[in-house]
Amino acid sequence: MKIGIDAIDYYVPPIALKIKDLAEARNIPPAKLEKGLGLKTMALVDTDEDVASMAANALLNLIINNKVDPTSIGRIYLGTESALDASKPTATYAVGTVENVLKSKYGIRCFKNCDVVDLTFACIGAIDAMENCMDWVRAFPDRKAIVIASDVAKYELESSGEYTQGAGAVAILIANNPAILELNQTIGVGMEHVGDFFKPRKTITNKDLKNTSVQEITKSSKEKIELYVEEPVFDGYYSNTCYQNRISEALEHFNKQKETDFLNDWDHLIFHLPYAYQGRRMMLDIWLDWINEKGLMENLEKEIGKLVDSVDVKVWKKVASKSSFYPKFC
């Protein structure tokens, strides 16, 4: 049985900010962001857009462009860290919007027999949604599911994360005998509870407000309001370290389940990326460990030279990342 991705579509907001313009406004050399991090433009939501509307657009594009019968879909799972509601799934807002658009062709509530759920986890929520949907289709091969990833990445103005902002949504059809990509059942996992990135609650009382009150805003006798902060609290350097450590643990876990020669068995490595070059940088030390384990360091050194005391480590690694030995990335 082959289970995987049968169709893909997406939605990106039509507004974009050139990273060069942002860099100049922040007195940052544009090359530092464009060439150093691989950033070119930043997608921005319009005033009438949010994570639900983007998810709805991606879902509608998937259905229309791939001629998907919405009544054949049994699950629509959304991975996000930008939820609209503390109770009902953001996915229900998206699904309800799409139902209204499709009702003339498929009837009212064409998704009424479809399970709709959000999975909240920064960066990885949609992967968890995909794994869940794949298991569901694998158990019942005649079923189909849709996974949506939709987020608005937003940081404090002039923070070190500001230039890694963005917005967009992707919708993926999961089915038996997929047309695009088969996904096997071996999954490596690395997890640790850390404080590198989180969106805390903020408490507001009447002391924090001007020209209004908590009671007026809530139409109640409440004395405080608890809000989620859209902009995360984060430590960029520490977060990068956590990223690399979790990758190492996940690869080790994968290899325990299915012994794999990472250098020769895989043609490409695909990463979730907050900025374009992060995966390449995070994998460099891991890749050098692989080279050592396979006894191939001598071959690399013949091409780029040995790492000796007189050579800057960072410079040597940068050259190594451009060598013919370094794997391809997507």
C-alpha positions as MATLAB code, in Angstrom:
seq = 'MKIGIDAIDYYVPPIALKIKDLAEARNIPPAKLEKGLGLKTMALVDTDEDVASMAANALLNLIINNKVDPTSIGRIYLGTESALDASKPTATYAVGTVENVLKSKYGIRCFKNCDVVDLTFACIGAIDAMENCMDWVRAFPDRKAIVIASDVAKYELESSGEYTQGAGAVAILIANNPAILELNQTIGVGMEHVGDFFKPRKTITNKDLKNTSVQEITKSSKEKIELYVEEPVFDGYYSNTCYQNRISEALEHFNKQKETDFLNDWDHLIFHLPYAYQGRRMMLDIWLDWINEKGLMENLEKEIGKLVDSVDVKVWKKVASKSSFYPKFC';
ca = [
       0.000    0.000    0.000;
       1.315    3.452   -0.943;
       0.101    6.458    1.042;
       1.239   10.013    0.474;
       0.727   13.350   -1.259;
      -1.723   13.226   -4.165;
      -2.052   16.971   -4.821;
      -0.731   20.288   -3.481;
      -1.863   23.884   -3.708;
      -1.164   27.079   -1.813;
      -2.017   30.691   -1.149;
       0.431   33.557   -0.651;
      -0.795   37.099    0.114;
      -0.375   39.487   -2.844;
       1.502   42.056   -0.757;
       5.252   41.648   -0.416;
       8.043   43.735    1.082;
      11.470   43.567   -0.512;
      14.043   42.525    2.068;
      16.435   45.052    0.569;
      14.005   47.866    1.450;
      13.594   46.565    5.007;
      17.350   46.213    5.428;
      17.945   49.790    4.306;
      15.225   51.071    6.663;
      16.927   49.253    9.555;
      20.458   50.290    8.560;
      21.428   46.692    7.833;
      23.598   45.890    4.774;
      21.136   44.235    2.322;
      23.707   41.570    1.420;
      23.687   40.366    5.044;
      20.050   39.333    4.665;
      19.901   38.538    0.949;
      23.141   36.581    0.593;
      23.768   35.716    4.225;
      20.309   34.329    5.019;
      18.890   33.808    1.526;
      15.992   36.247    2.011;
      14.472   38.145   -0.926;
      10.907   39.226   -0.148;
       8.506   39.044    2.795;
       4.839   38.161    2.255;
       2.462   40.319    4.298;
      -1.230   39.792    5.060;
      -3.598   42.558    4.018;
      -5.941   44.208    6.531;
      -8.763   41.792    5.619;
      -6.633   38.629    5.781;
      -5.710   36.241    8.577;
      -4.648   32.641    9.081;
      -8.192   31.366    8.443;
      -8.697   33.277    5.197;
      -5.326   32.075    3.889;
      -6.197   28.493    4.826;
      -9.545   28.878    3.050;
      -7.853   30.167   -0.104;
      -5.335   27.321   -0.135;
      -8.103   24.759    0.447;
     -10.285   26.232   -2.303;
      -7.354   26.315   -4.736;
      -6.602   22.653   -3.991;
     -10.207   21.607   -4.638;
     -10.759   23.662   -7.790;
      -7.368   23.226   -9.464;
      -7.246   19.472   -8.835;
     -10.959   18.746   -9.351;
     -11.343   17.282   -5.854;
     -14.864   16.298   -4.772;
     -15.187   17.871   -1.291;
     -17.701   15.213   -0.228;
     -14.936   12.593   -0.620;
     -12.793   14.251    2.089;
     -13.118   12.776    5.580;
     -10.570   14.901    7.449;
      -9.232   18.422    7.213;
      -6.482   18.992    9.775;
      -4.803   22.378   10.137;
      -1.339   22.928   11.584;
      -0.848   26.462   12.890;
       0.597   28.605   15.671;
      -1.607   31.576   14.770;
      -5.032   30.282   15.848;
      -7.986   32.691   15.877;
     -10.021   31.049   18.613;
      -9.217   29.560   22.016;
     -12.058   27.043   21.668;
     -13.062   26.010   18.159;
     -10.527   25.093   15.472;
      -9.388   27.819   13.116;
      -9.881   25.188   10.419;
     -13.661   25.420   10.924;
     -13.600   29.071    9.870;
     -11.714   28.128    6.704;
     -13.953   25.148    5.920;
     -17.135   27.156    6.490;
     -15.933   29.847    4.082;
     -15.115   27.298    1.377;
     -18.465   25.560    1.844;
     -20.219   28.830    1.026;
     -18.228   29.165   -2.183;
     -18.883   25.555   -3.255;
     -22.561   25.237   -2.273;
     -23.892   26.040   -5.752;
     -22.038   23.030   -7.176;
     -21.889   20.561   -4.263;
     -24.826   21.638   -2.118;
     -25.045   23.177    1.329;
     -22.418   21.972    3.872;
     -20.419   19.753    1.537;
     -17.980   19.069    4.410;
     -20.627   18.116    6.984;
     -19.215   14.580    7.380;
     -15.627   15.791    7.608;
     -13.621   15.846   10.860;
     -11.964   19.259   11.275;
      -9.193   19.833   13.837;
      -6.277   22.181   14.611;
      -2.856   20.984   15.737;
      -0.877   23.725   17.453;
       2.884   23.504   17.513;
       5.257   26.147   16.181;
       6.786   24.984   12.901;
       5.763   21.343   13.153;
       1.989   21.381   13.652;
       1.231   20.590   10.005;
       3.698   17.672   10.012;
       1.898   16.187   13.005;
      -1.389   16.735   11.147;
       0.021   14.967    8.097;
       1.255   11.969   10.088;
      -2.162   11.642   11.728;
      -3.991   11.831    8.402;
      -1.627    9.360    6.766;
      -2.279    6.800    9.514;
      -6.016    7.339    9.043;
      -5.824    6.797    5.278;
      -3.494    3.843    5.756;
      -6.081    2.200    8.029;
      -8.865    2.846    5.512;
      -7.314    3.198    2.014;
     -10.530    4.418    0.385;
     -10.516    7.547    2.554;
      -8.951   10.897    1.687;
      -7.743   13.704    3.930;
      -6.500   17.251    3.517;
      -3.722   18.812    5.576;
      -3.386   22.592    5.714;
      -0.488   24.632    7.035;
      -1.336   28.294    7.572;
       0.485   30.895    9.639;
       1.298   34.542   10.087;
       4.841   34.858   11.427;
       5.028   38.163   13.256;
       7.839   39.629   15.357;
       8.368   42.837   17.283;
       9.395   45.765   15.096;
      13.174   46.199   14.879;
      13.777   42.842   16.617;
      16.330   40.338   15.314;
      13.474   38.171   14.057;
      11.708   40.935   12.120;
      13.253   40.068    8.762;
      12.212   36.374    9.060;
       8.508   37.266    9.116;
       6.054   36.065    6.489;
       2.621   34.648    5.790;
       1.020   31.963    3.642;
      -0.814   28.665    3.505;
      -0.412   25.269    1.837;
      -3.075   22.589    1.344;
      -2.111   18.949    0.714;
      -4.325   16.049   -0.354;
      -3.406   12.754    1.347;
      -4.565    9.605   -0.455;
      -3.790    6.005   -1.386;
      -1.642    5.531   -4.525;
      -0.546    9.205   -4.516;
       0.321   10.982   -7.744;
       3.171   13.090   -6.317;
       5.006   11.480   -3.402;
       4.803    8.296   -1.332;
       5.654    8.693    2.365;
       6.809    5.654    4.328;
       6.029    4.856    7.937;
       9.479    5.401    9.440;
       9.518    8.660   11.387;
      12.335    9.976   13.563;
      11.360   12.213   16.465;
      13.411   14.523   18.683;
      11.545   16.455   21.410;
      12.545   18.546   24.410;
      10.622   21.153   26.369;
      12.700   24.322   26.085;
      12.086   28.068   26.213;
      13.678   29.169   22.959;
      10.424   30.435   21.394;
       6.970   30.928   22.878;
       3.945   33.229   22.766;
       2.952   34.055   26.353;
      -0.300   35.362   27.759;
      -0.422   39.003   28.812;
      -2.682   40.283   31.564;
      -4.302   43.718   31.136;
      -6.070   45.619   33.935;
      -7.707   49.016   34.113;
      -4.338   50.516   35.060;
      -3.036   49.577   31.612;
      -5.914   51.189   29.719;
      -6.645   54.764   28.727;
     -10.090   56.188   27.897;
     -11.763   52.816   28.500;
     -11.926   49.957   31.006;
     -11.857   46.167   31.138;
     -15.534   46.223   32.076;
     -16.413   48.311   29.018;
     -14.400   46.147   26.643;
     -15.760   42.826   27.941;
     -19.275   44.075   28.786;
     -18.882   42.347   32.131;
     -17.621   42.890   35.663;
     -14.239   41.320   34.939;
     -11.241   43.090   36.398;
      -8.628   41.846   33.937;
      -8.216   40.488   30.419;
      -5.794   37.763   29.393;
      -4.487   38.059   25.848;
      -2.145   35.959   23.775;
       0.820   37.965   22.549;
       1.165   37.676   18.761;
       4.871   38.442   18.771;
       6.911   35.616   20.311;
       9.490   35.798   23.035;
      12.547   34.161   21.509;
      16.286   33.656   21.637;
      17.486   33.309   18.055;
      20.931   31.833   18.761;
      19.565   29.370   21.318;
      16.688   28.478   18.990;
      19.151   27.606   16.223;
      21.025   25.362   18.658;
      17.765   23.640   19.665;
      16.903   23.167   15.978;
      20.208   21.415   15.307;
      20.001   19.259   18.441;
      16.472   18.077   17.637;
      17.524   17.220   14.079;
      20.413   15.135   15.422;
      18.096   13.294   17.826;
      15.452   12.714   15.155;
      18.028   11.318   12.733;
      19.400    9.022   15.446;
      15.868    7.839   16.250;
      15.176    7.265   12.538;
      18.347    5.232   12.128;
      17.462    3.014   15.096;
      14.239    2.052   13.353;
      15.641    1.782    9.843;
      19.388    1.663    9.391;
      20.192    4.269    6.781;
      23.337    5.518    5.088;
      22.397    9.190    5.123;
      25.165   10.104    2.695;
      24.221    7.604   -0.012;
      20.621    6.520    0.561;
      19.082   10.009    0.409;
      19.238   12.262   -2.661;
      17.803   15.408   -1.077;
      17.131   16.881    2.373;
      14.026   19.070    2.772;
      13.612   21.407    5.722;
      11.122   23.743    7.287;
      12.951   27.047    7.244;
      12.332   30.335    9.030;
      14.997   31.679    6.669;
      16.287   30.103    3.483;
      19.764   28.996    4.532;
      19.038   27.735    8.043;
      18.825   24.053    7.102;
      22.156   24.144    5.297;
      23.883   25.776    8.232;
      22.336   23.547   10.872;
      23.202   20.386    8.942;
      26.845   21.241    8.346;
      28.233   19.887   11.642;
      25.952   16.836   11.441;
      27.152   16.187    7.884;
      30.806   16.485    8.940;
      30.120   13.830   11.598;
      28.708   11.578    8.863;
      31.828   12.178    6.752;
      34.004   11.158    9.694;
      31.946    8.034   10.419;
      32.267    6.883    6.808;
      36.007    7.571    6.681;
      35.570   10.177    3.940;
      37.175   13.167    5.663;
      40.413   12.592    3.774;
      38.555   12.880    0.451;
      36.977   16.171    1.559;
      40.319   17.525    2.722;
      41.890   16.703   -0.656;
      39.338   19.046   -2.253;
      39.281   21.945    0.244;
      42.396   21.478    2.373;
      42.915   20.281    5.947;
      41.571   22.003    9.022;
      44.786   22.980   10.803;
      45.560   25.490   13.545;
      46.361   28.222   11.026;
      42.951   27.913    9.326;
      39.858   29.740   10.605;
      37.244   27.075   11.511;
      34.311   29.156   10.271;
      36.030   29.844    6.941;
      36.914   26.163    6.497;
      33.353   25.060    7.223;
      31.986   27.640    4.794;
      34.231   26.231    2.065;
      33.165   22.690    3.045;
      29.500   23.642    2.605;
      30.259   24.556   -1.013;
      32.223   21.397   -1.788;
      31.093   18.727   -4.241;
      30.567   16.383   -1.262;
      27.899   18.507    0.411;
      24.366   17.150   -0.167;
      21.602   18.868   -2.115;
      18.948   20.751   -0.200;
      15.364   21.746   -0.946;
];
